[in-house]
Amino acid sequence: MPVTATPEKLQQILERIDGKGYKAYRDIAGVYRFNEFTLAVDSVQPDPFAAPSRLRVLIPPEVARLPERCFANNSRSIGVSCFLARAFAERTRERPARGGSGKSGEIRIEAPGQQVLANTAVQIDGDGGVEARFTLGLPAQGRRVLGRQACQLLLEALPRIIADSLLARSHGTEELWRHAAANEDADALRAKLAERGLISFVADGSVLPRSSGVDDHPLLGESVIPFRSPESLRVSFSLPNAGTVSGMGVPGGVTLIVGGGYHGKSTLLRAIERGVYNHRPGDGRELVVSAADLVKIRAEDGRAVSGVDISGFIGDLPLGVSTRRFSSANASGSTSQAAAIIEAMESGADGLLIDEDTAATNFLIRDARMQVLVPKENEPITPYIDRVRLMYEQNRISTVLVVGGSGDYLDVADTVIAMETFRPHDVTARANAVAASHPTGRVAEECSSFDVNLQRRPRTGSVDPSKGRRESSIRTRDMQTVQFGTETLDLAAVEQIVHRTQTRAIGAALDYARRRYIDGRRSLSEILDLVMADIGEQGLDVLDGRRTGALAQFRRHELAAAFNRLRSMRT
């Protein structure tokens, strides 16, 4: 990057434009070489009420002085970069209250939450250099430049934040190593699951409950019960840094999580669900690790479905409507859940996570009494209970299912875990005995092969982010909503999106796929392969050439879920 000016030059510009109209701030765009870092002002906001200006800081290795072992591999580097981003965010929050118009004086970085995600906010290169990307609201009074306040912000406050957050000396070697080591251990553990026949691992001592439904920090206090595995399910792993760890292994196949209300069933499932990501030290779930391709499934009344073959679960509908290429602008609970399962298979899922509380009851089970009252010839739905074993035996797709009222599932389960006061117990043998001694009289409704079409091809032009004269207009409102052209894309039911930066990246990836790969010939799974390969080779910046700090890594399954919820998409 060419250096074009000094901090003194930046100060001169700010003093010169003091009191002028806000657009005069455009004069500071450029690159400035400070003693310990280079500051790049990439984009200047046109108005104090517009999106803040985008800036980058580049710190050479000899200044950052990160210990080499902390970035020796990708796992360690990502762990440390997330820690540095959180530290930068914390320092900005410690600043005194700002004054002025609009976003004046606001410094913001998109730091990850409890999960550790590769991101564009802070990145560490192979030599240990650090790049941080953030936004900054240039100070204004009304729509007039506050040049002297901008000098204080850019030449005094910002260098202090950088020195206190992005340099090794502000943290200490052991704290940096703790984040590197924890992330490396989680990746190493995930890589070992398949060879043990497991889809998830929950370490002894883990803290699973969260502070609240809107706060993902661990629940604290004497009442918190650390997780401890039942002896029959306990397995041990040797990790690069933590050494030998033990805990509960969740095997492949059909696993039920049972128990009374408020005893921790959904809490355990939620931990397994979030275990597809690594967690920061101190989260309590650092060693709750799941296979990368587990997908949470739920009913979603009213969602759009486009050309999905749900015939494996739902036969032809009344009046001869075929379900081989089922489309709906307003799917029911059962059809939406059937579609979600097929879509997950299409995106490469090898395990499904289902909570009875958020599932369509008539999709999960049809009991013996209802089978008598409504004959099979009048019921197009083949419930999940009659497919779940076949999906594992034929397609190697495991299921973890929380159940509190559907006792018929005991007949098809491989493993049954009972939660009692947040403590897990292996009750598989007892469940088998109960199933044998209390037959329900239910008759399996379908045992044939499970063959569905997983090769949908999105039509050219049906993924359309245009709005007015703009070819591409994509705005992320929050973690659950993307304004994609004229369409509002609702991702509220995609429960494994954990940060708004993932949502932004997914919105950008939809457009990237449209521009590069959607041609009417490639299948959706092929398109997912190509997009994820490009990100793997070139990084998240391949999705957005503006070098924004607002993107984080997502999985192919969440990108597929976004495609599948676009009401405009046709296949």
Buried (B, 14 or more C-beta within 10 A) or exposed (E): EEEEBEBEBBBEBBEEBBEEEBBBBBBBEBBBBBEBBBBBBBBBBEBBBEEBBBBBBBBBBEBBEBBEEBBBEBBBBBBBBBBBBBBBBBBBEEBEEBEBBBBBBBBBBBBBBBBBBBBBBBBBBEEBBBBBBBBBBBBBBEEBBBBBBBBBBBBEBBBEBBBBBBBBEBBEBEBBBBBBBBBBBBBBBBEBBEEEEBBBBBBBBBBBBBEEEEEBEBBEEEEEBEBBBBEEBBBEBEBBBBEEBBBBBBBBBBBBBBBEEEBBBBBBBBBBBBBBBBBBBEBBBBBBBBBBBBBBBBBBBEBBBBBBBBBBBBBEEEEEEEBEBBBBEEBBBBBBBBBBBBBBBBBBBBBBBBBBBBBBBBBBBBBEEEBEEEEBEEBBBBBBBBBBBBBBEEBEBBBBBBBBEBBBBBBBBBBBBBBEEBBBBBBBEEBBEEBEEEEEEBEBBBEEEBEBBBEBBBBEEBBBBEBEEEEBBBEBEEBBBBBBBEBEBBBEBBBBBBBBBBBBBBBBBBBBBBEEBBEEEBBBBEBBBBBBEBBEEEBBBBBBEEBBBBBBBBBBBBBBBBBBBBBBBBB
